[in-house]
Amino acid sequence: MILKDVSSAELEIMKIIWTAGKPVIITDIWREIEGHDWTYQTVQTFVNRLNAKGYIKIVGKQVRSYLYLPTVTRAEYIVQSRGELIDGGEGASISDVVSIMFRQGICSKDELEKLSETVSQLLK
């Protein structure tokens, strides 16, 4: 599934939706936005764009608000949006990326162990 790119502002909205882990309304998203003085209408515009691009979908209605859920996971988004950069070339392999993430503290030893288990299962 190829989706259109999202802006950095739209990505902030997506992070809130992913973190919620349940259907959200625009008011829920607006309350979670930090560091911005976005109006409700601004958030609504970003949500409408994400819906039009296929990143979220309407799954119901609550009073006068639509309920939204993501159509892609964070992992799917990362693979789709950045996967073309991980091509196995010099400094651009999956193992290079994981190594850098570990050294920068982005992933922990526990996460590396889980990754190792996942790779072992995939290779069976």
VEXMARZA-590849 format. One record per residue: residue number from 1; x, y, z of N, C-alpha, C in turn. Coordinates in Angstrom, 2 decimals. Example, Ala and Ser with C-alpha at 12.3 -4.5 7.8 and 13.67 -1.06 7.14 Angstrom:
<pts>
  num      n.x      n.y      n.z     ca.x     ca.y     ca.z      c.x      c.y      c.z
    1    13.19    -5.69     7.80    12.30    -4.50     7.80    13.20    -3.30     7.80
    2    12.85    -2.25     7.08    13.67    -1.06     7.14    12.90     0.03     7.87
</pts>
This chain:
<pts>
  num      n.x      n.y      n.z     ca.x     ca.y     ca.z      c.x      c.y      c.z
    1     0.85    -1.17     0.00     0.00     0.00     0.00     0.90     1.24     0.00
    2     0.79     2.05    -1.00     1.56     3.29    -1.08     0.64     4.45    -0.73
    3     1.04     5.18     0.31     0.26     6.33     0.75     1.04     7.60     0.46
    4     0.33     8.71     0.41     0.98    10.00     0.20     1.77    10.39     1.45
    5     2.79    11.21     1.26     3.60    11.68     2.38     2.77    12.50     3.34
    6     3.20    12.52     4.60     2.55    13.36     5.60     3.50    14.47     5.99
    7     2.95    15.60     6.37     3.76    16.72     6.84     4.18    16.45     8.28
    8     5.10    17.23     8.79     5.53    17.05    10.18     4.37    17.31    11.15
    9     3.51    18.25    10.81     2.34    18.53    11.66     1.38    17.34    11.64
   10     1.15    16.78    10.46     0.27    15.62    10.36     0.86    14.43    11.11
   11     2.18    14.30    11.08     2.83    13.21    11.81     2.63    13.36    13.32
   12     2.64    14.58    13.81     2.35    14.80    15.24     0.94    14.33    15.59
   13     0.01    14.57    14.70    -1.37    14.10    14.90    -1.40    12.58    14.89
   14    -0.68    11.97    13.95    -0.63    10.51    13.88    -0.06     9.90    15.15
   15     0.96    10.51    15.70     1.57     9.99    16.94     0.53     9.95    18.07
   16    -0.29    10.96    18.14    -1.34    11.00    19.17    -2.35     9.90    18.93
   17    -2.73     9.71    17.69    -3.72     8.67    17.36    -3.13     7.29    17.64
   18    -1.88     7.05    17.25    -1.24     5.76    17.53    -1.15     5.50    19.03
   19    -0.76     6.52    19.77    -0.59     6.38    21.22    -1.91     6.09    21.92
   20    -2.98     6.66    21.43    -4.29     6.47    22.06    -4.68     4.99    22.08
   21    -4.41     4.28    21.01    -4.73     2.87    20.96    -6.21     2.55    20.94
   22    -7.02     3.54    20.68    -8.48     3.38    20.62    -9.02     4.47    19.72
   23   -10.27     4.35    19.30   -10.84     5.42    18.47   -10.81     6.77    19.20
   24   -10.46     7.82    18.46   -10.38     9.16    19.05   -11.23    10.13    18.24
   25   -11.65    11.19    18.91   -12.33    12.29    18.23   -11.35    13.45    18.15
   26   -11.66    14.43    17.34   -10.75    15.56    17.15   -10.46    16.27    18.47
   27   -11.45    16.38    19.34   -11.23    17.04    20.63   -10.16    16.32    21.44
   28   -10.15    14.98    21.40    -9.12    14.21    22.11    -7.74    14.58    21.59
   29    -7.61    14.68    20.28    -6.32    15.01    19.66    -5.92    16.43    20.03
   30    -6.84    17.35    19.92    -6.57    18.76    20.20    -6.08    18.95    21.64
   31    -6.66    18.21    22.57    -6.25    18.31    23.98    -4.84    17.77    24.22
   32    -4.40    16.85    23.37    -3.09    16.22    23.54    -1.95    16.99    22.87
   33    -2.28    17.90    21.99    -1.24    18.65    21.27    -0.48    19.51    22.27
   34     0.84    19.34    22.25     1.69    20.14    23.14     2.63    21.00    22.32
   35     2.91    22.18    22.81     3.87    23.05    22.16     3.35    23.80    20.96
   36     2.06    23.73    20.74     1.45    24.45    19.62     0.26    25.23    20.13
   37    -0.02    26.32    19.45    -1.24    27.06    19.78    -2.26    26.85    18.67
   38    -2.30    25.61    18.16    -3.24    25.28    17.10    -4.67    25.38    17.60
   39    -5.52    25.93    16.75    -6.94    25.99    17.07    -7.56    24.62    16.80
   40    -8.75    24.45    17.27    -9.50    23.22    17.00    -9.63    23.02    15.49
   41    -9.89    24.11    14.77   -10.07    24.03    13.32    -8.78    23.59    12.61
   42    -7.63    24.02    13.13    -6.35    23.61    12.55    -6.17    22.10    12.70
   43    -6.45    21.59    13.90    -6.36    20.15    14.13    -7.35    19.41    13.23
   44    -8.53    19.95    13.08    -9.55    19.35    12.22    -9.05    19.26    10.78
   45    -8.38    20.30    10.31    -7.83    20.31     8.96    -6.80    19.20     8.79
   46    -5.89    19.06     9.76    -4.88    17.99     9.69    -5.53    16.61     9.70
   47    -6.53    16.42    10.54    -7.24    15.15    10.60    -7.93    14.86     9.27
   48    -8.56    15.86     8.69    -9.22    15.68     7.39    -8.22    15.30     6.31
   49    -7.04    15.91     6.34    -6.00    15.58     5.36    -5.53    14.14     5.53
   50    -5.31    13.74     6.79    -4.87    12.37     7.06    -5.92    11.36     6.60
   51    -7.18    11.70     6.80    -8.26    10.83     6.34    -8.26    10.74     4.82
   52    -8.11    11.86     4.15    -8.11    11.89     2.69    -6.90    11.13     2.12
   53    -5.78    11.17     2.83    -4.57    10.46     2.38    -4.62     8.97     2.71
   54    -5.57     8.56     3.52    -5.72     7.14     3.82    -4.98     6.65     5.05
   55    -4.44     7.55     5.86    -3.72     7.16     7.07    -4.64     6.86     8.25
   56    -5.82     7.46     8.23    -6.82     7.20     9.27    -8.16     6.98     8.61
   57    -9.08     6.40     9.36   -10.42     6.19     8.82   -11.45     6.48     9.90
   58   -12.63     6.80     9.47   -13.75     7.02    10.37   -14.33     5.65    10.72
   59   -14.47     5.40    12.02   -14.98     4.10    12.46   -16.29     4.20    13.23
   60   -16.81     5.40    13.35   -18.06     5.60    14.06   -18.31     7.06    14.32
   61   -19.32     7.30    15.12   -19.69     8.67    15.45   -20.04     8.74    16.93
   62   -19.61     9.81    17.57   -19.91    10.05    18.98   -20.53    11.43    19.09
   63   -21.79    11.48    19.36   -22.58    12.71    19.38   -22.41    13.39    18.01
   64   -21.67    14.51    17.95   -21.49    15.21    16.68   -20.07    15.09    16.13
   65   -19.31    14.13    16.67   -17.92    13.97    16.25   -17.68    12.59    15.67
   66   -16.83    12.52    14.67   -16.43    11.23    14.11   -15.34    10.62    14.97
   67   -15.32     9.30    15.03   -14.28     8.54    15.71   -13.28     8.07    14.65
   68   -12.00     8.26    14.93   -10.95     7.93    13.97   -10.01     6.86    14.53
   69    -9.55     6.00    13.64    -8.52     5.01    13.94    -7.49     5.04    12.82
   70    -6.24     4.69    13.14    -5.23     4.63    12.08    -5.46     3.43    11.17
   71    -5.08     3.57     9.92    -5.15     2.44     8.99    -3.78     1.77     8.83
   72    -2.75     2.43     9.34    -1.39     1.88     9.32    -0.79     2.00    10.71
   73     0.06     1.05    11.07     0.77     1.12    12.35     1.98     2.04    12.20
   74     2.58     2.38    13.33     3.82     3.17    13.27     4.87     2.44    12.45
   75     5.02     1.14    12.71     6.03     0.35    12.00     5.77     0.36    10.50
   76     4.52     0.19    10.10     4.20     0.22     8.68     4.52     1.58     8.07
   77     4.24     2.63     8.82     4.55     3.98     8.33     6.06     4.15     8.15
   78     6.83     3.69     9.13     8.29     3.85     9.06     8.84     3.09     7.86
   79     8.39     1.86     7.68     8.87     1.06     6.56     8.51     1.72     5.25
   80     7.28     2.21     5.15     6.84     2.83     3.90     7.56     4.14     3.64
   81     7.69     4.98     4.66     8.23     6.31     4.45     9.74     6.37     4.43
   82    10.39     5.45     5.16    11.85     5.49     5.24    12.52     4.23     4.73
   83    11.72     3.23     4.40    12.26     1.96     3.97    13.16     2.02     2.76
   84    12.88     2.95     1.86    13.70     3.05     0.66    15.12     3.48     0.97
   85    15.34     4.06     2.15    16.69     4.47     2.54    17.51     3.30     3.09
   86    16.84     2.25     3.54    17.52     1.07     4.07    17.66     0.09     2.92
   87    18.71     0.30     2.12    18.87    -0.49     0.91    20.05    -1.45     0.95
   88    20.69    -1.57     2.11    21.83    -2.47     2.22    23.13    -1.86     1.74
   89    23.08    -0.63     1.27    24.29     0.05     0.84    25.15     0.42     2.05
   90    26.30     0.95     1.79    27.22     1.33     2.85    26.53     2.22     3.89
   91    26.47     1.75     5.12    25.85     2.52     6.20    24.34     2.60     6.13
   92    23.73     1.77     5.29    22.28     1.88     5.11    21.58     0.51     5.19
   93    22.17    -0.41     5.93    21.52    -1.71     6.11    20.66    -1.67     7.37
   94    19.81    -2.64     7.50    18.96    -2.73     8.70    19.84    -2.86     9.93
   95    20.89    -3.67     9.84    21.77    -3.85    11.01    22.49    -2.55    11.36
   96    22.87    -1.75    10.36    23.47    -0.44    10.64    22.50     0.46    11.40
   97    21.26     0.48    10.96    20.24     1.31    11.59    20.01     0.87    13.04
   98    19.88    -0.44    13.25    19.64    -0.96    14.60    20.83    -0.64    15.50
   99    22.03    -0.80    14.99    23.24    -0.51    15.78    23.28     0.96    16.22
  100    22.97     1.84    15.30    22.97     3.27    15.62    21.87     3.59    16.63
  101    20.71     2.99    16.45    19.61     3.22    17.40    19.99     2.77    18.79
  102    20.70     1.65    18.90    21.12     1.16    20.21    22.15     2.11    20.83
  103    23.15     2.50    20.05    24.19     3.40    20.57    23.64     4.76    20.98
  104    22.58     5.21    20.31    21.99     6.51    20.64    20.92     6.40    21.72
  105    20.70     5.20    22.23    19.71     5.02    23.28    18.27     5.01    22.81
  106    18.07     4.86    21.51    16.72     4.84    20.96    16.07     3.48    21.21
  107    16.89     2.43    21.23    16.35     1.11    21.59    17.22     0.52    22.70
  108    16.63    -0.31    23.51    17.30    -0.88    24.69    17.81    -2.29    24.41
  109    18.55    -2.82    25.37    19.03    -4.20    25.28    17.85    -5.16    25.21
  110    16.81    -4.90    25.99    15.61    -5.74    25.97    14.98    -5.76    24.57
  111    14.95    -4.60    23.93    14.38    -4.52    22.59    15.23    -5.28    21.58
  112    16.56    -5.23    21.76    17.44    -5.99    20.88    17.24    -7.49    21.07
  113    17.04    -7.91    22.31    16.78    -9.33    22.57    15.46    -9.76    21.94
  114    14.45    -8.91    22.02    13.17    -9.22    21.39    13.34    -9.29    19.87
  115    14.13    -8.37    19.32    14.41    -8.39    17.88    15.09    -9.69    17.49
  116    16.04   -10.12    18.30    16.75   -11.37    18.03    15.79   -12.56    18.02
  117    14.87   -12.59    18.96    13.86   -13.65    19.01    12.97   -13.61    17.76
  118    12.58   -12.40    17.35    11.73   -12.25    16.18    12.45   -12.74    14.94
  119    13.71   -12.38    14.79    14.50   -12.81    13.63    14.64   -14.33    13.64
  120    14.91   -14.91    14.80    15.01   -16.37    14.89    13.72   -17.05    14.45
  121    12.58   -16.51    14.87    11.29   -17.07    14.47    11.06   -16.95    12.97
  122    11.46   -15.84    12.39    11.28   -15.63    10.97    12.16   -16.56    10.13
  123    13.31   -16.92    10.67    14.24   -17.78     9.92    13.91   -19.25    10.02
  124    12.95   -19.64    10.85    12.56   -21.05    10.98    11.76   -21.51     9.80
</pts>
